[in-house]
Amino acid sequence: MAQDVRYLSPVNIDIKKDKYCRFQKSGIKFVDYKDANFLLKLLNEQGKILPRRITGTSSKFQSRVNKAVKRARHIAILPYVGDQLR
């Protein structure tokens, strides 16, 4: 009876998507606060800035993204709070 117990093999947990900085890969040197369509890709549905651990952005460009989003919010290109932005 004890030998009849079989366990399911775990799914490959080791497979994970490599994170990369899209700015360094594309060669972008300046994050434009006037480009609302690009900045919307870095926000979630509520209008919050996505963290580095999700987007894979480097710390240098994440601070530039934060500054650009805050500037765009200040001059009303992006909303501070949004209900379903996408």
N, C-alpha and C positions, 0 to 999 in steps of 0.2 A: 504494500500500500504506500509506503513512504517513497518508493521509487517511481510511483505513478505521477507524482507531482512534477509538473513542468512549468517553468517560468518563461514568460515572453521575453525575448531579447530586447534590450532597450533600443530605441531609435537612435541613429547616429547623432549624438549630442555635439560631437566635435566639429560638425560642419557649421560654420558661421560665416556670415557675409563680411568680407573685408571692408572696413571703413576707410574712406579716403576724403581728403579735403577737396571739394569740387572746385574751389578757387585756385589752388595750386595746380591741380590737374589741368584746368582749362587755361591757366596763365592769366587769370584776372588779377589785377593789381589794385583796383579801386572799386569799392562797393558804392554804387550810385544810389542816393536816397530818393531820387526822383523817378526811379524805375519801380513802380508799384507792383507790376506783374512778377518781377523777379523776387521782390521782397515777400510777396504773398506765399512763395514756395517755402520760405523759411519760417512761416507762422502756422499755428494750428487753427482749427475751426473757430476757436474762441478769440483769436487774435493774439495769443501768447507766442513769444519767441521760442522756437524749439531749441532744446539744449544741445550741447556738443556731443553728448554720448549717443544721441539719436541721429543727428545729421552727419557726424564724423568730421565736422569743420575744425580746423586747427584753432588754437587759442588766439592767435594774432588776428585771423579773419573773423572769429566769433565776436571779438570786441568791436571790430569794424562794422559787422552786421548789426550788433546792438545799437551802436551809435547811429547808423543809417536808419534803422526802424524808428528809433526815438525821434530823429529829426523829421522823418516823414509823418509821424503822428502829430508832431508839433505844428506843422504847416498844413495839416488836414488832408494829406494824400492817403494815409492809412487811418482807419479808425482805432481808437484806444481799445474799445471792446466791440466785439462783433458777434452777432448771432448767425452762425453758418456762413462764414466768409466765402467758402468754396461752393 
